[in-house]
Amino acid sequence: MHARNTSILSAITRLFDGQSAVKRAYPRSACRIAARLELPEKAFSIDGMIIEASRGGILFRESSRYILDRRGAPVVVHLPGLEIKGDIVNVSPLGYGVRLSHLISEEALGELLARRAAA
């Protein structure tokens, strides 16, 4: 019985620490880039930071303590000199998972991740 409880606890822990068995199309890289997430349909924006980025998506962490369920909302992520469009596809205690409307190139991703050193 102990082994079963340990297995269940391990699975739950992976779900909440970002290490679930879900396979991503593009690997994410950790970063800390100041950004603003805009919800155009609500005429509302949120300050925060991108904490993970890949060619196909980002993880945006809101500055506030409260993460509201905004799944399905179209968004625009604003960085100095760059706007990235996408949709919120996941909400967790870590932040908002945003699927990008268009893949970004490896070169553009490299430039984005290079900003983490300056942030």
Buried (B, 14 or more C-beta within 10 A) or exposed (E): EEEEEEEEEEEEEEEEEBEEEEEEEBEBEEBEBBBBBBBEEEEEBBEBBBBBBBBBBBBBBBEEEEBEEBEEBBBBBBBEEEEBBBBBEBBEEBBBBBBBEEBBEEEEBEEBBEBBEEE
